[in-house]
Structure formats: C-alpha cells, structure tokens
Amino acid sequence: MKYMLSFLLPALVSLSVQAQTFGEIQAFVKDSGGAPLPGVVMRVDGGTAPRGDLSDLDGRLRMGSVPPGRYEVSFRMMGKATVIYRGVEVLPDRITRLNNVVMADSAYTTGGVIVEEYTIPLIREDGGTVVIITAKELKNMPSANGGDLKKIVSSLTSDIKVSPSGDELYFRGSRSGAVVYFIDGVKIRENVPNIPSSGIGSIAVYSGGVPAKYGDSTGGYVIIETKSYLEDYYEKRNSQSR
C-alpha cells in the first residue's frame, strides 16, 4: 500500500498541475529617482519550487505559467535595499501587477530589507466583465456554506440570477443552459457538482470579454480552480505554524 501511494501521489500532483489554468506576474522596478533598474532578480516563493527572473533594460519582468495561489515575491540587487511583497495573489487567467517597485540605495553591500503587504480587494472587477473571488474571501461568505456553486456565483453580482428551481443560473437574461462551467480546465454544462468551499482556490465569473480558449457562449462562464495538493498542504502547514 505504501509503495502504491508513493507511486500515485506524484502522478496525482502532476495531473493537478496539468489541469490548472495559470496566472501571470508582471512587475516594473525602478530606483528612488524613477529610473528603470535592469538586472534586478525577482524571486517567487510559495507552494511550488522557487522561481526567478531578471528585469530587462526597461526594468520590467514577466513571469508566466504561475499556478493560482498566494506567494512571497522579492526583488534583489547588489547595493539596493531588498523589497519583499507578502501575500501576492495569483489568479487563473489574470495578470498580477507590481508596477511600482522602488529600490532605494543602501549603505550596505547586501542592502537592507523592506517588507510590503500586498493588499487585494474583496472582489476584483475588470471592466464589468469578470468578477474574481479567492479562497481567502470565500471563508467569510455565508453563501459559500454547503459548497453550492450556484449560490456562491449568484451572490457575487446582481447580473446573475438563480432559476426558481435552483438548478440554473441566468446571466443578464440569457436563455436556459447558456452558462458554461470549467472546473480545473474541464468543461461542464450539466450536473455541476457541489465543491466544499475549503477546496476552492478561486472562482472567476465572466459575463463578457471571455478569453478565446473558453469558446463562445450567449450566457456566461464560471471558472473554478480547486486547490492543488501542494497548495492545500502548504496552507495547512502555515496555519499550524502561526
């Protein structure tokens, strides 16, 4: 049994990663005078192996294919004070921007350390076409109790209504059956399962401006990303250490 578990666990983690919809981190780094800083090392630490990148001549960095989750992002350069952002939230199909990273000169060779807390809004909206909510906010939502996705989604915006039977969602008066669900990249139209809120990483609701990879619908799209094994493991470990 132990042998089978040790064999299956990496496979399950691999499948979870393959099914995920990734996000992206973009940053712009400058000195205290406002000039862009090339050659700054950006390191992303979180539930997966640490990743790094170097800023270009314009002081810009772009890291794609980042699994949804919360990360610590640090910026380091010789002779500059290190800047660390904690709790940086990466969401599926979205770009997390750190557009005003200022690295001041330091009298020390290795530089000092400046820690910033990354703040996220309760609900993110982008041009009125997408609403995104993360695991952190789900914990405080009464509608999340019981894991009924339709109740959770309909509570996010007044544009979405639940049918009298409670079986369907309607986006701005769309016809029956026009709402499409994606759970970890898998398309589902009917028999949408309930998911415990503790197992949900994020929910994105599109009522317009849908990414091309999701296709076309006259209604709306509900994109659910569940927590990966690693994300759940590190979240539990961090909560126990507090």
Buried (B, 14 or more C-beta within 10 A) or exposed (E): EEEEEEEEEEEEBEEBBEBBBBBBBBBBBBBEEEEBBBEBBBBBBBBBEEBEBEBBEEBBBEBEEBBBBBBBBBBBBEEBBBBBBBBBBBBBBBEBEBEEBBBEEBEEEEBEEBEBEBEBEEEBEEEEEBBBBBBEBBEEBEBBEEBBBBBBBBBBBEBBBBEEEEEBBBBEEBEEEBBBBBBBBEEEEEEBEEBEBEEBBBBBBBBEEBBEEBEEBEBBBBBBBBBBBBBBEBBEEEEEEE
